[in-house]
Amino acid sequence: MSISLTRETAPAVLVQRRLPLGLIGLLLIAFVVVPLTGNDYWLNAILIPFLVLSLAGLGLNLLTGYTGQTSVGAAGFMAVGAFATYGFLLRLPEAGLPVALLGGGLISALVGFVFGLPSSRIKGFYLMVCTLAAQFFLEWLFVKFPWFYNYGSSGTITAPRLALFGHDLNTPLGRYLLTLSTVLLLTWVALNLVKSQIGRNWMAIRDMDTAAAVIGIPVARYKHLAFAVSSFYLGIAGALWAFAYLGTASASSFDINRSFQILFIIIIGGMGSIAGNFVGAAFISLLPILLSHAGQALLGGAVDAGQLQNLQKIIFGVLIILFLIKEPEGLIRLLSNLRERLSHWPLRF
């Protein structure tokens, strides 16, 4: 006697997901070891920008890596989030920091949705040019009309007092914990989002939008949603970049160079990968520091600071090209291959 289980009669199986030991170790280091041993330089100059750039890369990766929509206007949406958050903190101080961050992210999501409307009709290079226009337009807007976010005429904002539930966050450790907690929360949301039906629809559109439309996926709606969600993440990253890292910001803090930096993060780290954003951000933010220290140690005073900086840019560019030639899918694929080889060592390496 055979029993056939159909989709309606098959039992639902709940799978418990356990955190990998490596991830648990990283969380313990981030929340326990770093606050106990980290100095102000490590917190302010290395860890906070690394975390913020990881979050910005995650936002762009949801749009480009998972949905296949090319964008070079990431910094423009970061600016919207930073200035909108500042406006909420300035005009509604009683709302609190979490509400201001959420409001800034939502305003950025709305702006991203508007600039993402052409994605239903254009794609590829033409969509990239459209997002580039958004970058230049938003940068021009905040330079020309600073009253959008500031009572005065100055186009520069200064971070207001950061506090959460009565706790002062204006210390390096407070800003680090604020940034770390925000990045981990939004990363957890993104992990669940890409594994949901929304994420599967995004990846179907990325692989072939015509086939996605044939099987009944509303392509235009999900493209617009991807722009909104991506801009939400970028907006919060912009607020953290202005308040937790820089302490002050202007429209020039979110120029086209910042957009390219975020694009390089997802290309180097690996598009369509959550962990790749952190790997790419580590490469982008930490390698120049290592090259600077190595140059000072090897060359000393043999070259001036300007020449040394140019030499660092050349080495940095060559390393990026070599990585992309060796593994176009990013550093996360290289690390995955290395881990697989180590798991079979010494039988295969």
C-alpha positions in Angstrom: 0.0 0.0 0.0 1.5 3.3 -1.0 0.5 6.7 0.3 0.9 9.7 -1.9 1.4 13.0 -0.2 0.1 16.0 -2.2 0.9 19.6 -1.5 -2.3 19.9 0.6 -1.8 16.8 2.7 2.0 16.9 3.1 3.0 17.8 6.7 4.6 21.2 7.3 8.2 20.8 8.6 9.6 23.5 10.8 13.4 23.8 10.5 15.2 25.3 13.4 18.1 27.5 12.4 21.1 27.7 14.6 23.6 30.4 14.5 27.0 29.2 13.3 29.7 29.1 15.9 31.8 31.5 13.9 29.0 34.1 13.8 28.5 33.7 17.6 32.2 34.3 18.1 32.1 37.4 16.0 29.1 38.8 17.9 30.9 38.2 21.2 33.9 40.0 20.0 31.8 42.9 18.7 29.7 43.3 21.8 32.1 42.3 24.5 35.7 42.3 23.5 35.7 45.5 21.4 33.9 47.7 24.1 36.4 46.4 26.7 39.6 46.7 24.7 39.0 49.1 21.8 40.4 52.6 22.0 38.9 55.8 20.5 40.9 55.6 17.3 39.7 52.0 16.5 36.1 52.9 17.3 36.0 56.3 15.5 38.3 55.8 12.5 38.0 52.1 11.7 35.0 50.2 13.1 32.2 52.8 12.8 33.0 53.7 9.1 33.4 49.9 8.3 29.9 49.2 9.8 28.2 52.1 8.0 29.8 51.2 4.7 28.7 47.6 5.2 25.1 48.8 5.7 25.3 51.1 2.6 26.7 48.2 0.6 23.8 46.0 1.8 21.3 48.5 0.7 22.7 48.8 -2.8 23.2 45.0 -3.0 19.5 44.5 -2.4 18.8 46.6 -5.5 21.7 45.6 -7.8 22.9 42.2 -6.6 19.4 40.7 -5.8 17.2 42.5 -8.3 19.6 43.3 -11.1 18.9 47.0 -11.2 22.1 49.0 -11.7 22.4 52.2 -9.7 25.2 54.7 -9.2 23.1 57.1 -7.1 23.6 55.5 -3.7 25.2 58.5 -2.0 22.3 60.7 -3.1 19.9 58.6 -1.1 22.3 58.5 1.8 22.2 62.3 1.8 18.3 62.3 1.8 18.4 60.0 4.9 21.0 62.1 6.7 19.3 65.4 6.2 15.8 64.0 6.8 16.9 62.5 10.1 18.5 65.8 11.0 15.3 67.5 10.3 13.3 65.2 12.5 15.8 65.5 15.4 15.8 69.3 15.0 12.1 69.9 14.7 10.7 67.0 16.7 13.3 66.3 19.5 10.7 64.6 21.6 10.3 61.9 19.0 13.7 60.4 19.9 16.6 59.0 17.9 15.0 55.7 16.8 11.9 57.5 15.4 14.1 60.0 13.7 16.2 57.3 12.0 13.1 55.5 10.9 11.6 58.7 9.6 14.8 59.5 7.7 14.8 56.0 6.2 11.2 56.3 5.1 11.7 59.7 3.5 14.7 58.2 1.6 12.6 55.2 0.6 9.9 57.5 -0.8 12.5 59.5 -2.8 14.1 56.2 -4.0 10.6 54.9 -5.1 10.1 58.1 -7.1 13.4 57.9 -8.9 12.9 54.1 -9.4 9.7 54.6 -11.4 11.5 54.7 -14.7 12.8 51.2 -14.0 9.5 49.8 -15.3 10.4 51.0 -18.8 14.2 51.2 -19.0 17.0 49.0 -17.7 20.7 48.4 -18.0 22.8 51.4 -19.1 19.9 53.7 -19.4 18.7 53.0 -15.9 22.3 53.6 -14.6 22.3 57.0 -16.3 18.9 57.8 -14.7 20.3 57.0 -11.2 23.4 59.1 -12.0 21.0 62.0 -12.8 19.3 61.4 -9.4 22.7 61.6 -7.7 23.6 64.9 -9.3 20.1 66.3 -8.8 20.0 65.5 -5.1 23.5 66.8 -4.5 22.6 70.1 -6.3 19.3 70.3 -4.4 20.9 70.2 -1.0 23.6 72.6 -2.0 21.2 75.1 -3.5 18.4 74.9 -1.0 19.7 74.0 2.5 16.5 75.2 4.1 15.1 71.8 3.2 16.7 70.5 6.4 18.3 73.4 8.2 16.8 76.5 9.7 19.8 78.6 8.8 21.2 79.3 5.4 24.3 77.1 5.9 24.5 73.9 3.9 26.4 72.1 6.7 24.7 70.2 9.5 26.2 69.3 12.9 25.3 66.2 14.7 22.8 66.9 17.5 23.0 65.3 20.9 22.5 61.5 20.4 20.6 59.8 23.2 18.6 56.6 23.5 16.3 56.0 26.4 18.2 58.6 28.5 21.6 57.2 27.7 24.2 59.5 26.2 25.6 58.2 22.9 28.0 61.0 22.1 31.0 59.0 23.3 33.0 56.9 20.8 31.7 53.7 22.4 28.1 55.0 22.4 28.2 55.8 18.7 29.9 52.4 18.0 27.2 50.5 19.9 24.4 52.5 18.2 25.9 51.8 14.7 26.6 48.1 15.5 23.1 47.5 16.8 21.4 49.2 13.9 23.5 47.4 11.3 22.9 44.0 12.9 19.1 44.6 13.1 18.9 45.7 9.5 21.1 42.8 8.4 18.8 40.3 10.1 15.8 41.9 8.4 17.6 41.7 5.0 18.5 38.0 5.6 14.8 37.2 6.2 13.7 39.4 3.3 15.9 37.8 0.6 14.7 34.3 1.8 11.1 35.3 1.6 8.8 35.4 -1.4 9.8 39.0 -2.0 13.5 38.0 -2.3 12.7 35.1 -4.6 10.8 37.4 -6.9 13.6 39.9 -6.9 16.1 37.1 -7.9 13.7 35.9 -10.6 13.6 39.4 -12.0 17.4 39.6 -11.9 17.9 36.4 -13.7 15.3 37.1 -16.5 12.6 39.7 -16.0 10.7 38.5 -19.1 10.4 35.0 -17.7 9.4 36.4 -14.3 6.6 38.3 -15.9 5.4 35.2 -17.8 5.0 33.2 -14.5 2.9 36.0 -13.0 5.4 38.1 -11.0 4.4 41.8 -11.2 7.9 43.0 -12.4 7.3 46.7 -12.2 5.9 46.6 -8.7 8.8 44.5 -7.3 11.4 46.7 -9.1 9.8 49.8 -7.4 9.8 48.0 -4.1 13.5 47.2 -4.5 14.3 50.8 -5.1 12.3 51.8 -2.0 13.9 49.2 0.3 17.4 49.9 -1.0 16.9 53.6 -0.4 15.6 53.0 3.1 18.8 51.1 4.0 21.0 53.8 2.3 19.1 56.6 4.1 19.8 55.1 7.5 23.4 54.5 6.5 23.7 58.1 5.5 22.3 59.3 8.9 24.8 57.1 10.7 27.6 58.3 8.4 26.8 61.9 9.3 26.0 61.6 13.0 27.9 58.6 14.3 31.1 58.9 12.1 31.6 62.4 10.8 29.8 64.4 13.4 29.0 67.0 10.7 28.0 66.7 7.1 27.2 68.6 4.0 26.1 67.8 0.5 29.7 67.2 -0.5 29.9 64.4 2.0 27.7 62.4 -0.3 29.1 63.1 -3.7 29.6 60.8 -6.7 32.8 59.4 -5.2 30.8 58.0 -2.3 28.4 56.3 -4.7 31.3 54.7 -6.6 32.8 53.6 -3.3 29.6 51.8 -2.3 29.4 50.2 -5.8 32.9 48.9 -5.5 32.1 47.4 -2.1 29.4 45.1 -3.6 31.5 44.3 -6.7 34.5 43.4 -4.7 32.7 41.7 -1.8 30.2 39.8 -4.1 26.9 40.8 -5.5 23.9 38.8 -4.3 25.6 38.0 -1.0 24.8 39.4 2.5 28.2 38.5 3.9 29.9 39.9 0.8 28.9 43.5 1.9 31.0 43.2 5.1 33.9 41.6 3.2 33.9 44.3 0.6 33.6 47.1 3.1 36.5 45.7 5.1 38.6 45.6 1.9 37.6 49.2 0.9 38.0 50.8 4.4 40.9 48.8 5.9 43.3 48.2 3.0 44.1 51.9 2.5 45.0 52.1 6.2 47.2 49.0 5.9 48.9 50.4 2.8 49.5 53.7 4.6 51.2 52.0 7.5 53.2 49.8 5.2 54.3 52.7 3.1 55.4 54.6 6.1 57.4 51.6 7.4 59.1 50.8 4.1 59.6 54.2 2.6 59.6 56.4 5.6 60.5 60.0 4.6 61.8 58.9 1.1 58.6 60.3 -0.5 56.3 63.1 0.5 52.7 62.5 1.7 51.2 63.4 -1.7 53.3 60.9 -3.6 52.7 58.2 -1.0 48.9 58.8 -1.3 49.1 58.4 -5.1 51.2 55.3 -4.7 48.5 53.8 -2.4 45.8 54.6 -4.9 47.8 52.8 -7.7 48.4 49.7 -5.5 44.7 49.8 -4.4 43.5 49.9 -8.0 45.8 47.1 -9.1 44.7 44.9 -6.3 41.0 45.5 -7.1 41.7 44.5 -10.8 43.6 41.4 -9.8 40.8 40.3 -7.4 38.1 40.8 -10.1 40.2 38.9 -12.7 40.8 36.0 -10.3 37.2 35.8 -9.0 34.5 38.0 -10.7 32.0 36.8 -8.1 33.8 38.7 -5.4 36.0 38.0 -2.4 33.1 36.1 -0.7 33.4 33.4 -3.4 37.2 33.2 -2.9 36.7 32.8 0.9 34.0 30.2 0.2 36.3 28.2 -2.1 39.1 28.4 0.5 36.8 27.2 3.2 35.7 24.2 1.1 39.3 23.3 0.3 40.3 23.5 4.0 37.4 21.2 4.9 38.8 18.5 2.7 42.4 19.0 3.7 44.8 17.1 3.5 43.0 15.0 0.9 42.5 18.0 -1.4 43.7 21.6 -1.3 
